[in-house]
Amino acid sequence: MTSNFDAIIIIGAARPALLSPRASPKPARPSPSSSKLFGGTCVNTGCIPTKTLIASAHAAHLARRAQDFGVHAGPVTVDMKAVKARKDAISGQSRTSVENSLDNLDRCTVFRGQARFESPTTVRVGLHRDAHGNDPHSDPHADQVLLSAPKIFVNVGGRATIPDLPGVHDVPILTNSTILDPPLGRVGLTETEVRAAGRPALIATHPMSKVGRAVEKGETQGFMKVLVDAETKRILGAAILGASGDEAIHTFLDIMYSKAPYTTLQRAMHIHPTVSELIPTLLGDLKPLT
Ligand SMILES: Cc1cc2nc3c(=O)[nH]c(=O)nc-3n(C[C@H](O)[C@H](O)[C@H](O)COP(=O)(O)OP(=O)(O)OC[C@H]3O[C@@H](n4cnc5c(N)ncnc54)[C@H](O)[C@@H]3O)c2cc1C
């Protein structure tokens, strides 16, 4: 028997799952779930686990530098099992939250299993069972279900596009976010891109060694940079490499979204002592890009 839906969304996971929103009331579904890796790359192997591991590395780094801050912490060792357990717990919470939010989505049924197209509008799903033989689908005796919908979305991620730059294929390149310490926050055009565009522009840079908050934290590596269109006064791009750069960059992002001139941001009074408070100062140093 075919179950009809308004749309079918095939999502990737370690064990693929399939979402089927429909206009009819939400049908009852037995639990528990057999799928373990809802959330795709970000939640399971990408953004969240890496930032969790970085937090542990940062804690070890700070502990080893404790004496620089007048703190005596003794020999520092890292328990990698505990680090991994923390990472798994945080990633797991996120995964469960994604899974629960899909399970509880109104007018949406989640089928956990391998999806196979049978026609442009039908998909057969081989259902997964858990260790107890339970089946997440409404029919506990079925091994598979046939689903039909006029629209089927395949959401199994994509691959990064590599631009055809001279020499780019001769060097190792990263196609995912790079993990940096200190962090790098960057928006809009780079200095190189602004130069290539040939538009009259203004530029300013400010070293993190002259940002009070960075000095207080003992994290003075890096700099801030901003590029502005000399005629429209709109910000073309900005980068903050250094302490809290990945957070402070949002100040630029917001003003760029609002399409306001840089002078609006230059007049703002930011909270002291923060990295962001130096952004108006940076904008006050703008000079023609030569
Ligand atoms: C180490 C790392 C760190 C990252 N850190 C960041 C970060 O800090 N910030 C940020 O913005 N982005 C980060 N990313 C990138 C981010 O994870 C991806 O941009 C994002 O997850 C893409 O989402 P998506 O839905 O397009 O695909 P994905 O999340 O990749 O989801 C696709 C899923 O489909 C599955 N799949 C593929 N083909 C099939 C198939 N035929 N059948 C069944 N399943 C299939 C895949 O296994 C995957 O689980 C990071 C990536 C990595 C690898």
The ligand as an SDF file (V2000), in Angstrom:
LIG
                    3D

 53 58  0  0  0  0  0  0  0  0999 V2000
   35.4870   19.3190   10.4190 C   0  0  0  0  0  0  0  0  0  0  0  0
   34.4140   20.2820    9.9530 C   0  0  0  0  0  0  0  0  0  0  0  0
   34.1800   21.4460   10.6720 C   0  0  0  0  0  0  0  0  0  0  0  0
   33.1990   22.3360   10.2440 C   0  0  0  0  0  0  0  0  0  0  0  0
   32.9990   23.4700   10.9710 N   0  0  0  0  0  0  0  0  0  0  0  0
   32.0870   24.3730   10.5600 C   0  0  0  0  0  0  0  0  0  0  0  0
   31.8520   25.5690   11.2980 C   0  0  0  0  0  0  0  0  0  0  0  0
   32.4610   25.8030   12.3270 O   0  0  0  0  0  0  0  0  0  0  0  0
   30.9320   26.4390   10.8450 N   0  0  0  0  0  0  0  0  0  0  0  0
   30.2350   26.1880    9.6870 C   0  0  0  0  0  0  0  0  0  0  0  0
   29.4070   27.0290    9.3230 O   0  0  0  0  0  0  0  0  0  0  0  0
   30.4160   25.0610    8.9780 N   0  0  0  0  0  0  0  0  0  0  0  0
   31.3220   24.1550    9.3810 C   0  0  0  0  0  0  0  0  0  0  0  0
   31.5010   23.0040    8.6670 N   0  0  0  0  0  0  0  0  0  0  0  0
   30.7150   22.8180    7.4430 C   0  0  0  0  0  0  0  0  0  0  0  0
   29.3080   22.3030    7.7620 C   0  0  0  0  0  0  0  0  0  0  0  0
   29.3710   21.1370    8.5540 O   0  0  0  0  0  0  0  0  0  0  0  0
   28.5970   22.0240    6.4500 C   0  0  0  0  0  0  0  0  0  0  0  0
   28.6030   23.1920    5.6620 O   0  0  0  0  0  0  0  0  0  0  0  0
   27.1510   21.6170    6.6940 C   0  0  0  0  0  0  0  0  0  0  0  0
   27.0740   20.5220    7.5450 O   0  0  0  0  0  0  0  0  0  0  0  0
   26.4910   21.2900    5.3630 C   0  0  0  0  0  0  0  0  0  0  0  0
   25.1610   20.8790    5.6250 O   0  0  0  0  0  0  0  0  0  0  0  0
   24.3500   20.0220    4.5920 P   0  0  0  0  0  0  0  0  0  0  0  0
   22.9980   19.8560    5.1560 O   0  0  0  0  0  0  0  0  0  0  0  0
   24.5050   20.6520    3.2490 O   0  0  0  0  0  0  0  0  0  0  0  0
   25.0920   18.6200    4.5040 O   0  0  0  0  0  0  0  0  0  0  0  0
   25.5720   17.6320    5.6320 P   0  0  0  0  0  0  0  0  0  0  0  0
   25.4360   18.1910    7.0030 O   0  0  0  0  0  0  0  0  0  0  0  0
   26.9200   17.1320    5.2080 O   0  0  0  0  0  0  0  0  0  0  0  0
   24.5020   16.4930    5.5570 O   0  0  0  0  0  0  0  0  0  0  0  0
   24.4980   15.5600    4.5410 C   0  0  0  0  0  0  0  0  0  0  0  0
   24.3900   14.1670    5.1440 C   0  0  0  0  0  0  0  0  0  0  0  0
   23.9740   13.2910    4.0910 O   0  0  0  0  0  0  0  0  0  0  0  0
   24.7040   12.0940    4.1770 C   0  0  0  0  0  0  0  0  0  0  0  0
   24.6810   11.5060    2.8470 N   0  0  0  0  0  0  0  0  0  0  0  0
   25.3450   11.8990    1.7440 C   0  0  0  0  0  0  0  0  0  0  0  0
   25.0310   11.1150    0.7000 N   0  0  0  0  0  0  0  0  0  0  0  0
   24.1410   10.1940    1.1500 C   0  0  0  0  0  0  0  0  0  0  0  0
   23.4500    9.1380    0.5460 C   0  0  0  0  0  0  0  0  0  0  0  0
   23.5830    8.8250   -0.7260 N   0  0  0  0  0  0  0  0  0  0  0  0
   22.6010    8.4330    1.3140 N   0  0  0  0  0  0  0  0  0  0  0  0
   22.4210    8.7450    2.6040 C   0  0  0  0  0  0  0  0  0  0  0  0
   23.0470    9.7380    3.2350 N   0  0  0  0  0  0  0  0  0  0  0  0
   23.8990   10.4510    2.5180 C   0  0  0  0  0  0  0  0  0  0  0  0
   26.0710   12.4960    4.6890 C   0  0  0  0  0  0  0  0  0  0  0  0
   26.7130   11.4120    5.3260 O   0  0  0  0  0  0  0  0  0  0  0  0
   25.6930   13.5970    5.6950 C   0  0  0  0  0  0  0  0  0  0  0  0
   25.4610   13.0420    6.9710 O   0  0  0  0  0  0  0  0  0  0  0  0
   32.4450   22.0660    9.0750 C   0  0  0  0  0  0  0  0  0  0  0  0
   32.6580   20.8770    8.3640 C   0  0  0  0  0  0  0  0  0  0  0  0
   33.6290   20.0030    8.7920 C   0  0  0  0  0  0  0  0  0  0  0  0
   33.8560   18.7090    8.0180 C   0  0  0  0  0  0  0  0  0  0  0  0
  1  2  1  0
  2  3  1  0
  2 52  2  0
  3  4  2  0
  4  5  1  0
  4 50  1  0
  5  6  2  0
  6  7  1  0
  6 13  1  0
  7  8  2  0
  7  9  1  0
  9 10  1  0
 10 11  2  0
 10 12  1  0
 12 13  2  0
 13 14  1  0
 14 15  1  0
 14 50  1  0
 15 16  1  0
 16 17  1  0
 16 18  1  0
 18 19  1  0
 18 20  1  0
 20 21  1  0
 20 22  1  0
 22 23  1  0
 23 24  1  0
 24 25  2  0
 24 26  1  0
 24 27  1  0
 27 28  1  0
 28 29  2  0
 28 30  1  0
 28 31  1  0
 31 32  1  0
 32 33  1  0
 33 34  1  0
 33 48  1  0
 34 35  1  0
 35 36  1  0
 35 46  1  0
 36 37  1  0
 36 45  1  0
 37 38  2  0
 38 39  1  0
 39 40  1  0
 39 45  2  0
 40 41  1  0
 40 42  2  0
 42 43  1  0
 43 44  2  0
 44 45  1  0
 46 47  1  0
 46 48  1  0
 48 49  1  0
 50 51  2  0
 51 52  1  0
 52 53  1  0
M  END
$$$$
